Every structure is written in C-alpha cells, then in structure tokens.
Amino acid sequence: MNTEQKTQAEIIAELQRALAQKENLLIQNTKSLLEKDQRIAILEEIIRLEKMRGFGSSSEKTTDQQDMFNEAELGEAHDEIMSEDEQLQDTQDKTQTSAKPKRGRKALPKDLPRIYIEHDLSEHEKTCACGCQKTQIGEETSEQLDIIPAKIQVIVNVRKKYACQQCEDKGIQTAALPAQPIPKSNAAPGLLAHVAVSKYQDALPLYRLQAILPRSGIDLPRNTLANWMIKTGQLIQPLINLLEDKLLSYPILHCDETHIQVLQEPGKTAQSNSYMWVRVGGPPTQPVRLFHYADSRRSDVASDILTGYQGYLHTDDYAGYNGIAQNKEITQLGCWAHVRRKFIDAQKANKTKNKTSKADMAINLIGKLYAIEKHIEEATPEEKHQARQEQSKAQLQKIKDWLDKTLHTTVPKGLLGKALSYMNKNWDKLTVYIEDGRLNIDNNPAENAIRPFVVGRKNWLFSATVQGAKSSANLYSLIETAKANGLEPYEYLRKVFTELPKAKSVEEIEALLPWNVTLQEGVS
C-alpha cells in the first residue's frame, strides 16, 4: 500500500513538473510572439515612414485633427487645452488674414536702369475720320524686364617705364603693378568673385562652369578654376580669423555638422566621410556664419572650434558636444525642431489615420510653444523673456506632465517611443531657452546656415583634396556671412579680392569685414 501511494505521489509530482514546464514554455512562447508582434509593428512603421518619405510630402506641416486631445491620459486638462486651441486658431486666422500678401505682379526694382522706347501712331492714324488732326492727350507705359548676358572684358595693365638718359648706368624704373589676389595669374578680382559665387552660392559645379564659359569665347580648364578657388580661400584667411574672434566673443552660439567626401585624404579611403562643421553667432547687428572642415566628427573637433568660448551653446543631441558642454562656462541648449521632427515621423508612420494619436498630441502641444514664439518674433529680448516666463513656462509644464504619463505606457522601440525617450532625455536642455530672450527655441539658425552647403554637395558631390575642402569652408563662410549682413555676395567678394591683397595692417583688414565695408554696386 505504501509503495502504491508513493508511486501515485511520484506520478502526481511528475505531472505537476510537466505542467509547470508546459506553462513556462507557453509563457516563453507568448513572450516570443509578443516580441515578434512588436518587431513586426516596428518594421511596418519603418516601411510606412519610408513610403511617406519617398512618395509623400516632405513638409513638416501636419494636418489638423478635428478630435484632438480626447485621450484619457489628459484627464481634466482636456477642456482647458481645447479652449486654448480655439483661441490659438482664432489668433492664427487673424494673423494670416492681416498678413495676406497682395496678389498681382510685383513692381520691378526702381534702381534698375531704364531704356525708354516710344511707340507712336503713324501719320495716317493721327488723322481723324472727320479730317481733323488728333491731339496727344497722354500716354501709357508698361515695363518689361530684359537681361544682357554677362559682360566679359580684358583688363590691360600698362606699366610705364622710365630711364635717365644722362646717367651712365642707364637704370630703368617700371611702375609697380598693384597687389593681385593671385600673383602671376590672369584672373582679375571680378572673375574670381564670379567663379566663387557660381560654385558656392549658386551650387554650380566647376565642370559646368567650364562648359558655360566657351559661349563667351573663354576657355578655362577645370583644374585652373579649382586652383583659383584654393588660392582665394587661402587669401581670405585673415578675414576668417577676425570673424572667428567676433563669433566666439558673443555669448550665444549655434553649431551643426554634415558629412563631406574628400577623395585624396591621407589615411582614409575615398568613400569615407569627413565633416563640415558650421557655427552661427555674433551680435545681432554683426552676424557671423563660419564653416570648418575636419576629417572626423570626433568630440575633440568640437573642443577645438569652441576653444575659449563662454556662453550658451545651441546644438542637436549629438554626443560630440557633451564634453565641451561640461565646462561650467558653457550652457547647452536642446532643439525643439528635432523633437517635433521625431513625432512627425511617428505621425506619418501611424496606420490609424482617422484617430487622434499620441504623436498628434505631442505635435499639437509643441505647436503651442512655436505659436508663442511666432507672436513675439519682433519683440525685444526683454519682452521675449517676459512672455516666455508668463506663457512658455506654463506650456512646458503641461508638456512635461503629458510626457511623464505617456512615456512608460508606450513601446520604447517604436518611433513614438523613441520620440518620447528623446524628449525625456533632453528635457533639461529643451527648457533653457526661456531663461534669456536672446535665445532660440531650436537650432534652426545653424541648420539654415548649413543648407546651402548641403544643396551644393548634391551637385558637386565631393572635394578632391583637403586643401580644397578647407578653402571651400572659408569661401562658404565669407559668402554666408556677407548674405547674413545684407550684402550682395558677388560685389562683396570682388571688393575683398581687390582690396585684401593691398592690406598691410589689421585695421585695413578689419575695414573689409561685412559690417564695415561700403559697396558701390554696378561699378566695374
């Protein structure tokens, strides 16, 4: 009997162990299925996003949601937010109505030269049917815009030579040739300015410019054009040094970086990436845009280009800036445009288009911050600071409350989860901008400054040498800084290439800075 009972007990124990194993296996399988479902959902999100990027609108503007903020997690804040939505929409409608541009053809600039051509009736048409002579009672005028192709000319430098007929040594003295931007070259400042603006402002590759010039009877090899750009980039280095001093002396700075391919770079393959860094800063009346070439995106590059800087540093979330930002003299800011962009990606990848999503909520909440900035766009720094303390601070708290409730109820590996994590990780840096009315809500000034380089890169694709990349950085810097100061790039570069070779002192170089120079447009 004891043996029988023991056997039954063993059987029961074995069955229990087997059942437990099956339960564990079922739990593991269920967990595996859930993980696979999540993985499939994430991949489907990525596919939807890539389809939107490939075939949809690239704009970051989002469609209005009629049933915004009806999710439970917002709770009692729903009515208040909806009320603010209506007020905000009403304000935006009034602003858009008042700022609506006038339709019709724009008037042609008054400073353009005008050639008057008179059109008169024939003598026969001036005679009325009654036999009387018609009298002129007025005239009608209409304007057409005409363009004459670029004027190409040859500057002939005639240097007078003198000698004394009475002296035995027969010494000859020749008038000196003014200092030239590229000694022993046949390129005048105007030609160098034209090539530089064509490549760096108009994104025209040198091989295309080489093909265009023969229409005017000029044959210039591409390697000659490239060599000129390298030498002019080196010529303007003293100006770049002064611009950098001005940039680092002002306590607000924006930074960004993008890749560039350099074919002949020591120790690297032609396919590897180097980087062009951009810094945007300077006083409001003396803005500076500086490009810097580096062979990598390492943090030591950030340290080098920010040596001696003290103040606010506005960047994206790239970790390369974190080391320099640990300096107690530097306060790092985050970028709300990057945060919003991540939620827009999540919104585009959302498969339930007819239902308000959490991404929609985030975009709407962030939109309120930008609406405040739009409203105070023309205000003084003091007025901006006050408005941000009164309005933006409260809106930031609402976003933080929503973030805390939403973060841990969302799949972390999905696009929405990543957007929430990005916002949460950078929260402290994202709220700094309300401390000072001179600060921006995002890093768009740096992104806008680097855009001409990115557009140009699509056309010329790469730099051949490190020297070429460094000279390109200098020329981009001078052109973008000139534009930021309201100068026409060609006229400014022509002036610089003419006067800089003659400069003998720091004062003479400073006179050529964009905010000091005086241009006479149209003067050859």
KOLMI-643847 format. One line per 4 residues: number of its first residue (from 1); for each residue z, x, y of C-alpha. Coordinates in steps of 0.02 Angstrom, whole numbers, plus 32768, in hexadecimal, padded with zeros to 4 digits. Layout:
BEGIN
NUM) Z X Y  ... $
//
This chain:
BEGIN
1) 8000 8000 8000  802D 808E 8078  7F8A 80E5 804D  7F2A 8043 806F $
5) 7F80 8029 8116  7F64 80DE 8147  7EAD 80CF 811F  7E9F 8031 8188 $
9) 7EF7 8086 8217  7E80 8119 820B  7DED 80A3 8207  7E2C 8049 82A1 $
13) 7E47 80EF 82FB  7D98 8129 82CD  7D50 8086 830A  7DB0 8096 83AB $
17) 7D72 8147 83C3  7CBF 8111 83A0  7CD1 8081 841A  7D17 80F5 849E $
21) 7C86 816D 8482  7C0A 80DF 8495  7C61 80A4 8532  7C5A 8154 857A $
25) 7BA3 8161 8549  7B82 80B9 859A  7BDA 80F1 8639  7B76 8193 863B $
29) 7AD3 8136 861D  7AFD 80B8 86A4  7B28 8146 871C  7A87 819F 86EE $
33) 7A23 8100 870B  7A76 80E7 87B4  7A4F 819B 87E3  799B 8184 87AD $
37) 7990 80E1 8810  79D3 813A 88A8  7959 81C9 888C  78C8 814E 887B $
41) 7900 80F4 8919  7907 8199 8978  7859 81CB 893A  7814 8120 8968 $
45) 785F 8138 8A16  780A 81E0 8A26  7763 8196 89EE  7771 8106 8A6A $
49) 779E 817F 8AF6  770C 81F3 8ACD  7696 815D 8ACB  76D6 8129 8B76 $
53) 76C0 81DA 8BB7  7612 81E6 8B6F  75CF 8139 8B99  764C 80E7 8C0F $
57) 7676 80FE 8CC5  76C3 81A6 8CF4  7723 8159 8D85  77E0 8156 8D7D $
61) 77E4 80AB 8DCF  7827 8024 8D5D  7805 7F6B 8D51  7887 7EF2 8D92 $
65) 78F0 7E9C 8D0D  7910 7DE4 8D31  79AB 7DDD 8CC3  79FB 7E80 8CFB $
69) 7AB1 7EA4 8CD0  7AD6 7E1A 8C56  7B26 7E8F 8BD7  7BDA 7E71 8BA4 $
73) 7C16 7F21 8BCB  7C02 7F05 8C85  7C7D 7E75 8C7D  7CBC 7E32 8D24 $
77) 7C53 7EAF 8D86  7BB7 7E4A 8D5D  7BC2 7DCD 8DED  7BE9 7E55 8E6C $
81) 7B58 7EC2 8E32  7AE0 7E2F 8E31  7B14 7E05 8EE3  7AF5 7EB9 8F17 $
85) 7A4C 7EB3 8EC0  7A18 7E1D 8F28  7A53 7E6F 8FCA  79FD 7F11 8F9D $
89) 795A 7EB7 8F72  7962 7E56 9016  797B 7EF8 9078  78ED 7F4D 901B $
93) 7878 7EB9 903B  789F 7EBE 90F6  7886 7F7B 90FB  77E1 7F70 909E $
97) 77A6 7EE3 9110  77D2 7F40 91B1  7789 7FE5 9173  76E8 7F97 9133 $
101) 7659 8008 916B  75CD 7FC1 91D3  752A 7FA3 9178  7483 7FE4 91AE $
105) 7430 808B 91CE  749E 8111 921B  746A 8158 92C2  741C 8204 92BD $
109) 7487 8291 9309  7471 829D 93C6  7474 835C 93C5  73D3 8369 9361 $
113) 733A 839B 93C9  72C4 830B 93ED  7207 830E 9401  71C3 8278 945F $
117) 7119 8234 942D  70D4 81A7 949A  7069 811E 944E  7005 80B8 94CC $
121) 6F8B 8028 94C5  6ED2 804C 94D4  6E7E 8024 957A  6E2D 7F8C 952A $
125) 6ED6 7F4C 94ED  6F21 7F61 959B  6EA8 7EDE 95DE  6EE5 7E2B 95CD $
129) 6E74 7DA0 958C  6E78 7D56 963D  6E2B 7DF6 9680  6EC7 7E3A 96D6 $
133) 6F0F 7EE7 96B4  6FB2 7EE2 9651  704E 7F31 969F  70C9 7F9D 963B $
137) 7170 7F43 9636  71D2 7FB8 95C4  71CB 8019 9522  7213 801A 9474 $
141) 7252 80B5 941C  7272 80DB 9364  72AA 817D 9314  726F 81D8 9279 $
145) 72C6 826D 922B  7254 8301 920E  7276 83A7 91B6  721A 844C 91CD $
149) 722F 84C3 9138  729F 855D 914F  725F 85D6 91D1  7249 8685 918C $
153) 7233 8717 9203  7237 87D4 9200  72AE 8830 9273  7260 88D4 92AB $
157) 72E2 8950 92E6  728D 89C4 9362  72FB 8A5D 9381  72CA 8AC1 941B $
161) 72C2 8B7E 9406  72E2 8BF9 9493  72CF 8CB5 94A8  72DE 8D30 9539 $
165) 723B 8D89 955D  7293 8E17 95B9  730F 8E4A 9531  72DF 8ECE 94B6 $
169) 7335 8E7B 9420  72CA 8DE0 9437  735C 8D71 9402  732A 8CBD 93D9 $
173) 73A0 8C2A 93EF  737D 8B80 93A1  73D1 8ADB 93D2  744F 8AA8 934D $
177) 742E 8A13 92DE  74BD 8993 92E7  752C 8990 924C  74DD 8926 91C4 $
181) 752F 88B9 913F  74D6 891C 90B7  74A0 89C9 90F3  73ED 89FE 90CB $
185) 73C3 894D 9095  7339 88E0 90DD  73AA 8846 90D5  73DE 8804 9180 $
189) 7481 87A1 9195  7422 86FC 919A  73CE 871C 90F3  7472 8750 90A2 $
193) 74C6 86B3 90E6  7438 8647 90A4  7443 8691 8FF4  7502 8681 8FF2 $
197) 7502 85CC 902C  7476 859F 8FB3  74D8 85E4 8F1F  758D 85BF 8F4A $
201) 757F 8523 8FB6  74E2 84D0 8F70  74FD 850B 8EBC  744C 8553 8EB3 $
205) 743D 85DB 8E2E  73EB 867B 8E69  735A 866A 8DEE  732C 85C5 8E43 $
209) 733A 8613 8EEF  72CA 869F 8EB1  7249 861B 8E83  7258 85BF 8F29 $
213) 7242 8653 8FA0  718B 8678 8F6C  715A 85D1 8FBC  7179 862B 9061 $
217) 7120 86C9 9027  71C1 8728 8FFE  71DB 8782 8F59  7291 87B2 8F37 $
221) 72C7 87E2 8E85  735F 878A 8E41  73BD 882D 8E23  73A5 8856 8EDC $
225) 73ED 87AE 8F0F  7480 87C7 8E98  74A1 8876 8EDB  74A3 8832 8F8D $
229) 7526 87B0 8F5E  7594 8835 8F0E  758B 88A1 8FA9  75AA 8812 9023 $
233) 763F 87DB 8FB9  7685 888B 8FCB  765C 888E 9086  76CB 87F8 90AD $
237) 7764 883B 9050  77C1 8862 90F4  77AF 87AB 9127  77EB 8772 907B $
241) 7886 87E1 908E  78B1 8790 9136  7895 86E2 90EE  790A 870A 905E $
245) 7992 8741 90D9  7980 869C 9134  7982 863A 9090  7A20 868A 904D $
249) 7A7D 867B 90F2  7A7A 85BC 90F3  7AFD 856B 9081  7A8A 84ED 902B $
253) 7A0C 8525 8FA8  799D 84CF 8F27  795A 852D 8E8F  78DC 8507 8E06 $
257) 786A 8569 8D91  77CB 8551 8D2C  7769 85BA 8CB1  76D5 862C 8CD6 $
261) 7669 868D 8C5E  7646 8745 8C86  75C4 8795 8C16  75EC 884E 8C31 $
265) 76A9 8857 8C33  76FE 88EE 8BE5  775E 88C6 8B46  7720 8812 8B3A $
269) 768D 87BB 8AE7  760C 8763 8B52  7643 86BB 8B0A  76FA 86CC 8B3C $
273) 7745 8678 8BD4  7783 86C9 8C72  77CE 8664 8D01  77B6 863B 8DB7 $
277) 785A 8610 8E0E  7860 85B0 8EB1  78EA 85A9 8F32  78EC 8527 8FBE $
281) 7964 8533 904F  797B 8571 90FF  79B4 8510 9199  7961 8465 91B7 $
285) 78FC 84AC 9248  78CC 854B 91E8  78A8 8515 9134  787F 859C 90B4 $
289) 7824 858F 900D  782A 862D 8FA4  77D8 8650 8EFB  7812 86DD 8E8A $
293) 77BB 871E 8DEE  7825 8755 8D59  77FA 8780 8CA5  787D 8708 8C61 $
297) 78EF 8674 8C81  798D 86D8 8C60  7A2A 86B7 8CC5  7A25 8766 8D0E $
301) 7988 8735 8D6D  79E9 86A8 8DC0  7A72 8724 8DEA  79F4 879C 8E38 $
305) 799D 871D 8EA7  7A43 86D2 8EDF  7A9F 8776 8F01  7B0D 8761 8F99 $
309) 7AF3 86A7 8FA8  7B85 8637 8FD6  7B7F 857A 8FE1  7B39 84E5 8F81 $
313) 7ABE 8506 8EF4  7A52 8472 8EC1  79FE 8482 8E15  79D5 8423 8D77 $
317) 7A40 8439 8CDB  79F4 84E0 8CA7  7A83 854B 8C66  7A3C 85E8 8CB7 $
321) 7A8C 85B5 8D5C  7B39 8596 8D14  7B6D 864C 8D19  7B4A 8662 8DD3 $
325) 7B96 85B8 8DF5  7C3E 85F6 8DB0  7C4B 865B 8E4F  7CD0 8607 8EB9 $
329) 7C5E 861A 8F51  7BD9 85AB 8F01  7BE4 84F0 8EDE  7B64 84AD 8E63 $
333) 7B14 8402 8E76  7ABC 8397 8DF4  7A1B 8334 8E05  7A19 8276 8DFD $
337) 795B 8277 8DEC  796C 82D0 8D44  79EE 8251 8D0C  7981 81BF 8D3E $
341) 78E9 820D 8CE9  7944 8214 8C43  7972 815B 8C4E  78BF 8132 8C7C $
345) 7886 818A 8BDD  7903 8122 8B7B  78C4 8085 8BD2  780E 80AD 8BAA $
349) 7839 80CA 8AF3  789C 8028 8AE6  7849 7FB2 8A6A  789E 7F14 8AAC $
353) 783E 7F04 8B4F  7873 7E52 8B75  792E 7E74 8B6D  7993 7ED3 8BEE $
357) 79C6 7F79 8BA1  7A4F 7FF3 8BCB  79C8 8067 8C0F  7996 7FDC 8C88 $
361) 7A4A 7FCE 8CC0  7A5A 8089 8CDF  79B8 808E 8D42  79F1 7FFA 8DAC $
365) 7A9C 8049 8DCD  7A4D 80F0 8DFD  79CE 8093 8E67  7A5C 8056 8ED6 $
369) 7A8A 810B 8EFC  79D7 812D 8F30  79D2 808E 8F98  7A66 80CE 8FFC $
373) 7A0C 8175 9015  796F 811B 904E  79D1 80B8 90CD  7A22 8154 9119 $
377) 7989 81C3 910A  7978 81DC 91C8  7A34 81E4 91EA  7A91 827F 9224 $
381) 7AF4 82E5 91A3  7B95 829C 91E8  7B54 81EA 91D6  7B15 820E 9127 $
385) 7BBF 8252 90F3  7C17 81B8 9134  7B9D 8140 90DF  7BAE 819C 903A $
389) 7C6B 8196 9042  7C67 80DC 9068  7BD9 80A5 8FF4  7B9F 812D 8F7A $
393) 7C4F 8159 8F42  7C71 80A6 8F0B  7BC8 809A 8EB3  7BE9 813E 8E58 $
397) 7C8D 80F6 8E17  7C31 805E 8DD3  7BB6 80CF 8D7A  7C45 8136 8D31 $
401) 7C9E 809A 8CF3  7BFF 805D 8CA0  7BDE 810A 8C57  7C8C 8115 8C0A $
405) 7C76 806A 8BB6  7BC6 808C 8B79  7BC9 8143 8B43  7C27 812E 8A9F $
409) 7BCE 808F 8A69  7B21 80DE 8A68  7ACA 8147 89E4  7ADB 81F7 8A2C $
413) 7A38 823D 89E6  79C8 81B6 8A31  7975 81C4 8ADB  79F6 8150 8B27 $
417) 7A86 81B0 8AD8  7A40 8254 8B19  7A2D 820C 8BC8  7AE1 81CF 8BC6 $
421) 7B20 8277 8B85  7ABB 82D3 8C0C  7B09 8267 8C93  7BB8 827A 8C4C $
425) 7BA9 8338 8C3A  7B6B 834E 8CED  7BD8 82CA 8D3F  7C40 833F 8DAA $
429) 7BA3 8395 8DED  7B4E 82EE 8E0B  7BD5 82B2 8E82  7BDF 834B 8EF2 $
433) 7B55 8312 8F68  7BC5 8291 8FBE  7C33 831F 9000  7BB7 8358 9085 $
437) 7B33 82F5 90E3  7ABA 8388 90DD  7AAE 8380 901F  7A29 8327 8FB8 $
441) 7A46 82A9 8F2E  79CC 8308 8EBF  796E 83AB 8EAC  78C7 8362 8EE4 $
445) 78B1 83DE 8F74  78A0 846C 8EF4  7833 8404 8E7F  77C0 83D3 8F10 $
449) 77B4 8489 8F47  7783 84C6 8E9A  7702 843C 8E80  7670 8496 8ED8 $
453) 768A 8529 8E62  768A 84B6 8DC9  75EB 8460 8E05  7597 8508 8E24 $
457) 75CC 8548 8D7A  7567 84BD 8D27  74CB 8506 8D77  74E2 85C2 8D6F $
461) 754F 85BD 8CD1  7598 866D 8CD8  75B2 870E 8D3B  7560 87AA 8CF8 $
465) 75E6 8828 8D2A  769B 8832 8D63  765F 8872 8E0C  75F1 87D9 8E1D $
469) 7681 8764 8DF0  76F5 87B5 8E71  7671 87AD 8EF9  764E 86F8 8ECD $
473) 7708 86D2 8EE1  7706 871F 8F8F  766A 86C2 8FC7  76AB 861C 8F82 $
477) 774C 863D 8FE0  76F8 865C 9087  7680 85CA 9078  7705 854B 9042 $
481) 777E 8587 90C9  76F5 8578 914C  76D1 84C6 9113  778A 849A 9116 $
485) 778E 84D5 91CC  76F8 846C 91FC  7678 84F9 9204  75C5 84F2 91C6 $
489) 75C0 8574 9139  7517 85C3 9160  753B 85DE 921A  75E7 8623 91F2 $
493) 75AB 869E 916D  751D 86D6 91DE  759C 86FB 9266  760F 8758 91ED $
497) 7583 87BF 919F  7548 87EE 924E  75EF 881B 929E  765E 8857 9210 $
501) 75FE 88FB 91F2  761E 8925 92A9  76D9 8900 92A5  7746 899B 92BD $
505) 77F3 894D 92CD  785F 88C5 9280  784F 8862 9322  7791 8861 9314 $
509) 779D 8825 925F  781C 879E 928D  77A1 875E 9310  772D 872F 927F $
513) 77AD 86C0 9226  776C 860C 921C  77E9 85C7 929B  77C5 8653 9318 $
517) 7707 8660 9311  7690 8609 9389  75E5 85D9 9344  7547 85B6 93A5 $
521) 74E7 854A 932C  742C 855C 9329  742C 8606 937F  73C3 8686 9321 $
//
